[in-house]
């Protein structure tokens, strides 16, 4: 039995047990968390390919081709050259950025050779994928700063010490115009313009620069220069990665295989991908308690894709909990606590995950909020004249923007909780309530500021604040 097979056997036994048990959950997190560094070199080619393709959207030209190329590399006593390009366009990283790194880590631990291409040239052009306007160019200082922040935050998911680093300025800075034109002359312009994001921008009357058209070709030259066997990227990068296959053919090389990963949905349940600009992200720099709470705030339907993309669980293990949810032997809240623990374990370890689990239970599972001492507070005397959205964004820092607060209200996630000796009563706040002064909203629902005998609380998703007179 392989090392992974033995781990799956142990974890499967735990998944069949009571997942509300602290002891069981600790053992499970220790088992699955250890997989992030588990040596996978003992897996045969077919199982390696299966483990990769189980977490992908596309494998081109086919999953069988991936297995065949792995087998050929094993027979030759070498690893595949696996490429990931990084354009360090921002210093802040969220959970969505880890998805390709988790798959890349699997390749690394299978014994393949991973090369990270630092796009110090392409980052100055700006990847146009999915954008409605041109991306501002970056300076060398921007790139260096962003790359340092990226590595520091993603390090728990990937071993940056076991990779080759190449900067595409090594070849792109010196490419001659005749050579570039020679490559471009063999690339169809219609292939570049078929991109949906380009078509939308042109239809809307927005500009499209020549540098953006050349970007996929420049990225493809990277693959040819290192003779990549496999290139990874998000599914939104599919056309860029396919260009790599075409340019490698122009170079007279065997085209790389293309492996794309899904873009995970953000925490607000709107269907939009995780994004800092949309305020639906989970920052890797967040505290263990905040990480845990943000994962607990996701809709139940996102548990399955989050388990598949952000953990080292296998399909068989996901099937165990899915079956238990269906037959009623597992409560969704217990599974979500396990998922939240998985994320915290990856970044901070099992002990931090269990402490965050306890803190969450202490704050949100009590009958009375008056027992919770470490709650943020907002004073009506000081902030009552400000709108609810302003209080959420600028006073409590519960939402990143007023639009995010309004979106939360639309999704029925904004509430005023009144607590009395008889229990709690939660009143949903509509979008129009979010635009009114906080004191006015409180007075309307209590008969006056502080009208609830024991307390008034403002709840935004999973975040809670005490409202004082």
C-alpha positions, 0 to 999 in steps of 0.5 A: 500500500502506498503512503497516501493509501495508508493515510486515506485508510486512517482518515476514512475510519475517522470520517465515519465517526462522530465529527462533533467530537473534539478528539476525533476532529483533532486526529483527523486534522493531524492526519489530513494536515500531514498530507500537505508534506506527504511524499507521493513518489511511490505512486505509479503513473496512473495514480499520479495522473488521477490525483492531479486530474481529480482537482482540475477543470481541463487536462489537455490534450487528455488525462491519458496523455498526462499519465503517458507522459508521467510514465515515460518520465519515470521510465527515463528516470527523471521528473516532468518539467512542470511550469507555473507562471507568476505575475506578482501584481499584488502583495495581498494574497487570499485563499483562492490564490492557493488552489494552483499551488496545492496542485503544484505541490502534488507534482513536486511531492511526486518527484517532478521538477517545478519551475516558477516563472517570475513574470518580471516582463509580463507583469509590466504588460499586465495579464488581460484575462477577465479584465474590463480595462487595461491593468496598470503596469508595474515597476521592478520595485512593485514586482519585488515587493509583491513577490516577497509578500506572495511567497511569505503568505503561500509558503504553508501550501507549497515548498518554495525551497524545492523549485527552480526560479526563472525570470522571463526577462532572461529571454524576453528582454533580449528578444529581437524584433525580427524574432518576435515578428517571426513568431507572431507571423505564425499566430492567428490574430483571430485566435487572440481576438476570440477571447470573451473578455476582449470581445466584451471590451471591444463591444463596449467601445473600450480600448485594447492595446497591442501589448495585451494582444502580445501578452499570451505570446510572451507567456507562451515563449516562457514555456518554449524557453524552458521546454515545459512538459506541463503548465498549470494555471487557473481556468481563466488562463486556458487560452494563454496556456493553449498559446504555449502549446502553439508557440512550442510547435513553432519552436519545433518542440513537443507541446506542453500539457495544459492543466487548469484549476477551478476558480473558487467562489467567494464567501458571500454565496453570490456566485462570483469568484473570490476577489478582494475587490468584491469583499468576498475573500479570505486573506491568508494573513488573517488570524486563526479565529478570523479564518475559522469564522470566515469559512464558517460563514460560507453557504453550505453548498460551497463545502464540497468545492472547498473541500476538493480544492483547498484540502488534501482530501481524496474523492473517496473521503469527500464521498464519505461525508457527502453520503453521511450528509445525505442520510442524516448521520452528519450535521452540515455544521459539524462538517463545516467546522472540520473544513474551517479547521482544515484551512486553519491547520494548513496555515497555523497548525492543529493546535491553532485550529482547535483553539479557533474552533473553541473560540468560535463555539464560545462566541456563536454557540452560546444562548446568551451573547451577554456571556461573551466578553470580547465583543467589539462595541459601537456607541449610539451616542458616538456613531448613532447618526451614521448609517449602518453601512458606515458603521460596518465599514469604518467603525467596526471594519466588518465589511470592506465597503458600503457596497459589500454591506448592502450586498450582505443585507440583500442576502439576508445576512445583516441582522439586529439581535435583541436579547432578553431574559426570555431569549433572542429575537433576530430582525433582518435588516433590508438593504434600505435599512443599511442606508439609514442611521444606526440609531434610527434603525435600533429605535424602530425595532426596540422602541428606543435606543437600548430598549432591549433589557439585556442587550442589542447586537448588530450581526453581519454574517458571522460577525457580531458587535454589541450596540451601546447607548 
